[in-house]
């Protein structure tokens, strides 16, 4: 796969996925049959947003740096299938995990204890945040 194509796919996944996660979080605090407490909502938002902002910033910086459409004859870099798989798999898994934790709390599958939500979000930030950060650094450098 060409590197620019992969950058577009991953950037789109992260931006749209983050919007869905944040909207689910807002829904869980406002309209859900089992809404979050104000404290849980603020805590989750304060933990999730910095990492999301870091990922989106990387994508936006890349787009801003390469805004000119060029028609050069230089050969576009191609990335390996293994790299393409990992760089798509980790962000998708990260977003699905965060969404399922938040949706699980909204639907009542997770208990009302704030500790469960905080532990599960903390685990996702530690595990997936590190891996997606490494892959984003390589992909968008």
C-alpha positions in Angstrom: 0.0 0.0 0.0 1.2 3.5 -0.8 2.2 5.5 2.3 -0.1 8.5 1.5 -3.1 6.2 1.1 -2.4 4.6 4.5 -1.9 8.0 6.1 -5.3 9.1 4.7 -7.1 5.9 6.0 -5.5 6.0 9.4 -6.1 9.8 9.8 -9.8 9.3 8.9 -10.2 6.4 11.3 -8.7 8.4 14.2 -10.7 11.6 13.5 -14.1 10.0 12.9 -13.5 7.4 15.7 -12.7 10.1 18.2 -15.8 12.1 17.3 -17.9 8.9 17.9 -16.3 8.2 21.2 -16.7 11.8 22.5 -20.3 11.9 21.2 -21.1 8.7 23.0 -19.5 10.1 26.2 -21.6 13.2 25.9 -24.7 11.1 25.3 -23.9 9.1 28.3 -23.8 12.2 30.5 -26.9 13.8 29.1 -29.5 11.6 27.5 -28.7 8.1 28.6 -31.2 6.1 30.8 -28.2 5.6 33.1 -26.3 8.9 32.9 -22.8 9.4 34.1 -22.3 11.6 37.1 -20.8 15.0 36.4 -17.6 13.9 38.1 -17.3 10.7 35.9 -18.0 12.7 32.7 -15.4 15.4 33.5 -12.8 12.8 34.5 -13.3 10.7 31.4 -13.2 13.7 29.1 -10.1 15.0 30.9 -8.3 11.7 30.4 -9.5 10.9 26.8 -9.2 14.2 25.1 -5.4 14.9 25.5 -4.5 11.6 23.8 -7.1 12.2 21.1 -5.8 15.7 20.6 -2.3 14.4 20.3 -3.3 12.0 17.5 -5.4 14.5 15.7 -2.7 17.1 15.9 -0.2 14.7 14.2 -2.7 14.1 11.4 -3.6 17.8 11.0 0.1 18.8 11.0 0.8 16.3 8.3 -2.1 17.5 6.2 -1.0 21.2 6.6 2.6 20.3 5.7 1.6 18.6 2.6 -1.4 20.7 1.4 0.0 21.3 -2.1 -1.1 18.8 -4.8 2.1 17.9 -6.6 2.4 16.1 -9.9 6.0 15.1 -9.5 7.4 12.0 -11.1 9.0 10.8 -7.9 8.1 7.3 -6.8 5.8 7.3 -3.8 6.9 5.2 -0.9 5.2 1.9 -0.4 4.8 0.4 3.1 4.8 -3.3 4.0 1.6 -5.2 4.5 2.6 -6.0 8.1 3.1 -2.3 8.9 -0.2 -1.4 7.2 -2.0 -4.0 9.3 -0.6 -2.8 12.6 -1.1 0.9 11.8 -4.7 0.3 11.0 -5.4 -2.4 13.6 -4.2 -0.6 16.8 -6.2 2.6 16.2 -9.3 0.7 15.3 -8.9 -1.6 18.4 -8.2 1.5 20.6 -11.3 3.3 19.4 -13.5 0.2 19.6 -12.3 -0.5 23.1 -12.9 3.0 24.4 -16.3 3.1 22.7 -17.3 -0.3 24.2 -16.2 0.8 27.7 -18.2 4.1 27.4 -21.2 2.4 25.8 -21.1 -0.4 28.3 -21.3 2.1 31.1 -24.2 3.9 29.4 -26.1 0.7 28.8 -25.6 -0.6 32.3 -23.2 -3.5 31.5 -20.6 -1.9 33.6 -21.5 -1.1 37.2 -22.1 2.5 38.4 -18.8 2.5 40.3 -16.5 5.2 39.0 -13.5 3.0 39.7 -14.4 0.5 37.0 -14.7 3.2 34.3 -11.5 4.9 35.4 -9.5 1.6 35.5 -10.7 0.5 32.0 -10.0 3.9 30.4 -6.7 4.1 32.1 -5.7 0.7 30.8 -6.6 1.7 27.2 -4.6 4.9 27.5 -1.6 3.1 28.7 -1.6 0.2 26.3 -3.1 1.6 23.1 -1.8 5.1 23.5 1.8 4.0 23.6 1.5 1.7 20.5 -0.5 4.1 18.4 1.9 6.9 19.3 4.9 4.9 18.1 3.1 3.9 14.8 1.8 7.4 14.2 5.4 8.8 14.7 6.7 6.4 12.0 3.7 6.9 9.6 3.4 10.7 9.7 7.1 11.6 10.1 
